[in-house]
């Protein structure tokens, strides 16, 4: 099948060299960081596409989508492959549509909106935006590698979310243009609330081809770390900074010990047996933050300028889901869950989890603002994996005590935490991919309820 596919796809793009059949390359383009989950690693490691194609224009994408639709061939869209849920792993073979070459930054408007193609790397956008007095409102810890389109299709928030919320909030994404998988593919512009048809849908209901991504005025930032004797002291200090509008911050992260011991390249910022709090603070507020940390019985272990994605050390490389990566490097038995604790009852939730699971779970907090403007203790706790049954039991218990869980150990949208209750993504798939050819198997409600038998 792959040989015939390659021949026929080569006629649809200007350069046949952008149709990829080399097994090792197709394998790489069929994978993301799914192996963060021991459950997904087992489920998905044998999955791959039949062929990959790298379009450079909307016209080429339309031609590919028309071809695949006529022949009933699955199409799985790939950004930069930095996701952790197996979002871009083809379950049914077919075509991997790699958008890496569609990477132009078309403009940054006077209002601070970046107009770009989906393959643009977030690190490149951050660098170019700062030259014009702007910066990203939020970005994942994979800043250097992740693409804008992949972030919108599979992400939810990141560094900056403590101030600007998640991707869905506060008009952070102004518009998205997509190519559909209808009988005759169309280019459809989604503006305002309509962007929610496409965002965090894993490429199941359209190929993102153009993005209007809101920026924010650039700030001179300082990276700051402080160590605390207990988890409670560190957490309450981070919570106070995150929740107060008096502070200009981009990142507030809390790591209980021994998580900081995994950060071997930056061991100079770590204090043995202590909770570590990492904050990106406006440089103008650094001295006030030093005073606040001292008053909270914290020991300042580092303060240094953030000058962009090439900053050394880049401490955001140890936050969000990079924390899990460093833990796995130390001991591959570690995995993670994605959680949201209650701002009012989090201390009780921590107590209950520690009482029931001990050090099987290690608390790693990422504060972020929700859509109502409330700062919540988002979290990517580490979990010591001893089996799928035990992991599912822990997830169920978290939900029982009111902890929100976006389950990163399933390969479908509905339990991944960002599938909207109003079913807007499902309805979009029904409109734009009625034959279920886009990333099939990743939206179970479509397959079970609406796909023709």
N, C-alpha and C positions, 0 to 999 in steps of 0.2 A: 504493500500500500504506500509506503513512504516514497518509493522511487517514482511511482505514477504521480503522487501528490506533488513531489518536487518539480517534476517536468511541467505539470500544468500550472503550478504557482509561479514558475519562472516566467511564464508568458504574461503574468499580471503585474510584474514589477519591472522597473527600468533596468535593474542590474540583477542578473541571475545569481550573483555571488551573495545576495542577501536572502537567498533561500538556503537554509542550513540543514544538512542531512548527516553530518559527521556525528556518530553516536555519542561521543564524549561531550560534544557541544550541545546537542539536543538534550542530553541528560542534565547538564548544568542549567540550561535555560528552562527546564521542567521542574526545577527545585527552588525552594526558599529555605528559611531557617526552621522548617517544620520539626527538625530533630531536637529542638528545645523541649519538645514533649516526647517522653518515652512511649506514650500511647500512639501518637501520630507517626513516630519513627517506624514503628512496626507496621502500621497500616499503609503508609505511603511510600516507603523506600523503593518499591518496585514499579511505581507509577511514572510514566513519562509520555511525552507527545511522540507523534510519528515524524513530524518535521517542524522546523521553526522558520518563520519568515519575519524579516525586519523592514517594515514599510517606512517610507520617508515622507508620505503625503496622505492627506485625507482621501484623495482619489484612489490611491493604491489600497487603502483600507476598505473603501467601498467595494472595489473590485474583488478583494479577498473575501469579504463577507457575503457578497452575492454568489460567488463560486461555492463557498462552503454551504450556504443555505440551499442552493440547488441540489447539492449532493448529500445533504444530511450529515455533514462532517462537523464534529465538535471544534469549537474555537476557545482557547484559553488565553486571556490577555495577561501579559507579564509587564510589570514595572521594572524595578531594580532587584526584585527577589529578596527583599529584606524583611518580609513578613514572617510571622511565627505560627500561623494557623494552617499552613499548606494552602493558602489562598490561590496561588498560581500553579498548583500541581494538577496536571490533567488527570482526571479519573478515567476518562474514556479515550485516551490517545488523541488523535487528530492534530490540529494545527496549534502550535504555540505562537501567538502574535506578540512579538517582542518589540516594545515601543521605544527602546533605548536610543534610536537614531532620531526620534522626533523630540529634540531637546532644546529648541530655541526659546530664548526669552525675547518676546516680541516687543514689550514695552513695560515701563513702570509709569503709571499715570500720575498726574499732579495730585490726585487724591490719595495716592499710595496704594494702588491696586496693580499687582503684577499680572500681566497677560502673557501666558506662556503655553508651550506644548507640554504634554504629559511626561516626557522623558527627561525634562530638565531636572538636574540634581538639586536638592534642597540646599546643599552647601554652596553651590555656585550661585543660586538665587540670593542666599544670605550675603555673600560677598559683594555681589553686584548691587543689591539693595542698599547696603551700608555706604557704598560710594555715593549714593544719591540721598543720603539722610534717612533711609528707611531700614527696617529689619523685619525678619519673619515674626509673626505673632506667636507661632509655635512650631516645633519641629521634633522629630523623634531623636533618640540617642544615636541613630544611624545617619546623622546629618550628612556626612561626607558621601555616603553611598545611595541613600534613598532618593527616589524620584518624587516629584510633586504629584503626578498621577497615581502612583502606587500608594502614596500617603492618603490621598482622598478616597481611593477605592478600598483600602484595607486598614487604615489607621483611625485613631480617634482623638489623640491629643499628644502632648509631649512637653518639652522644655518651653516655657511660656504660658502653659495652660493655667498656672496658678494666677495669672493676671487676665488672660484672654479666653479662658474656657477651652472647650474642645472644638474640633473641626465643625461640628454642627451648630455651634453657638454664635450669637452676636454678629451674624453676617460675615463670619470669617471667610466663607467661600461665597463669592458674589454670583458666579455663573459657571456653568460647565457645558461644553459642547460634546455631543456623543454621536457616534455612528451606530445605527440600529441593526439588528439581525432580522428584519422583516423580509417579506418576499422580494421587495425592492428596497434595499437599505437606504435610510435617510440620514441626513445630518440634522440633529435636533438640538436647539439651544434651550438650556434650562437656566432660568434666572430666579433669584429670590428663593422662596420656599420650595420651588420646583427642583432645586439641586438635591433635595433629600431623596428624590427618586433614585439617584445614582450613587450618592456617597455611601461608603462602607457597604458596598454590594458585591465586592470581590469580582467585578467584571462579569456579573451574571446577567446584566440587562442593558449593556451598551459599552462601546469602546470610547473611552474618554480621549478626545483629540485636542481640546483647547480648554484652558482654565483661566478664570479671573479670581485671583487669590489676594485677599486683603493683607496689607502690611501695616506696620505701626512705626511711628517715629523712632529712630535709632537712639539708644541710650548707651552711655559709657558704663560698662559693667565690670564688676570685680567678682572673682570666684573666692569663696570664703568657706572654711571648714572649722568646726568647733567640736570638741570631744566632751562627753558628759558621763558621769559615773554610772548612771542608770538609764534604762530605756525610757522610763517615765519622764525623767528630767529632760532628756533630749527631745522626746516627742512633744512635750508641752511647750518647750522653747520654739521648736519649728512651727507648731500650730499657731502660737501667738504671732510670729512673724508673718506666716501665710495669711492669717485671717485679718490682720490689721491693714487698713487702707493707708496708714501712715508710711508704710514701707514700699519702695519701688523695687520689685523683685521679679525675676524671671524663672527662678527655680528654687524650690524648698524641698529637700529630700532628707529622710531620716533612716539610718541603717542601724539596727541593733547588732551588737556583737554576737557571733564572730563574723558577720558579713564583711566588715571593713578589712578583716585579715585576708580576704580573697584578692584585694586590690594591690597586688605585689608591685606593679610599676609606680604606684604613688604611695608607697609605704611611709614616706616622710610626713604625710598628712594624717596618718592613722595613729591613735593612741591605744595601746594594748588593753583589752578587756573593757573598752569603753564604747558607748554609742556614739556614732559620728553623724553630725548634721552638716549638710552641704547646701549652701545658699549662693545663688547668683544675685548680687545686690547692686543697685546703682552706686557707682564709685563715690558719688557725693555723700552717700549715707554710710560709708564704710566705718568711719570712726564711731558713729552712733551705734552701729551694729556690734562693734567690739565691746562697747560699754554694756549693751543689753545682754550680750553673751556672758560677760563677767558677772553681771548681776544675777544671772540664772545659773551661776556656778559652772559655766562652760570654759574650757581651755581652748583658746584659738590656736589652731595648728597650721593654718595656711591662709594667706590672702594674696591674690595675684590678679593682674589684669586679664580680662578676656578681650582679645583683639580680633576674634573671628574664628572660623572653623579650623585654622591652623595653629591655634593657641596651644602651647605646651607648658604644663600638662593641661589637657582639655578634660576637665573634671566631669563634664556631662557624659563622657565616655564610660562612666561608672554608674550612671543613673538609669532610670526607666528600665527597659529590658536588657540593657547591657549589664546590669547587676547580675542577672541570671547567668549570662555568659561567663562572667568572672567566677561565679560560684561553680559552674560546670567545669571550668578549667581546673579548679582546685579539687573537685570531686564530681565526676559525671553522674553520680546518683542524685544530685540536686536537680529539681525542676521548679516549677512555679505555678501560681494561680494569679489571676487578675481580679482584684477585689475593690470594693468601695465600702468603707466603714462609715458608721453614723457619726456626724459631727457631735451629736449630743451624747451618744452612748458608746463611743469607741473604746473608752477605757474598760468598760465592762465586757465588751466583745473581745478585747485583747486578753482579759483575765480568763474568760471562758475557754478560749482557744488554747491558751497556755496550760490551763488546768487539764484539758482533755488530751492535748497532743504534745505537750512538752516542747522540746526543741526539734520536733519533726517539722515545725513551722517556725520560720524566722521572719520577723516583721521588717518590711521595707516599705516605707510610706512615700508617696508622691502626691503632694497637695495640689489640687486643681479646683478651679471654679466651675460650678455646674451652670446649666442654662438659666437658672433663676438667680445667678450671681452669688450663690453661697459657696464658700470655700469648703471643700470636703476632703477627708483623708483618703484619697485614692491610694491604691497599694498594689504592689507586685511582690507579695510574700514568697519567700523561698520555701519549698516543700521537699522533704527528704523522701524520695520515691521508694516505697517498699512493695508496690503492687497496685494494679489498677483499681482493685476493690477498695483498698484503703484510701486511695486518692479520691475516688468518687464519694466515699463516706465522709471525708473531710469537706468536700465541696457541698454536700448535702447539709452537713452540720453548720457550715458558714451561713447558708441560706436560712436555716432554721432559726439562727440567732440574729437575723436581720442584716447580714453582710451580703451586699450585692456581689455576684460572681459573673464575670464574663469568662466562660470556660474555654481555656486555650488548648484543651485536649480533645476537642471535637473538630471535624472538618466540614462543618456546615454553619450557615449564618444564624440559624434560629437560636442556638444556644451560645453563640459567640458574644452576646451582650449588646450588640449594636443593631439588632433587627428591630425595626420600629413597630410599636404596638398597633399603629394605624395601617400597617401592611402596605405602606407606600412603595417599598421596594418590590414586593410581590406583584402589585398592580402594574408597576413599570415593566417587570419581566413579561407579564401577560401581554402588554402592548408591544414591546420592542423585541421580544424573543419568543414568539408564540410557539415555536417548535422545540424550545428548550435546548438549543445548541450551544449556548454560551456558558462555559464553565459548568457543564452538567454535573449534577450530584451535589452541588454546594448550597442549593436552596430547596430544602426538602419539602416545604409546604407547596411549592410549585409542582414538584413531581408527583406528590401524593394526591393533590386536590384538583389540579388544572391541566396537567399534561394529557393529551389525547392518548387513549389506550390502543 
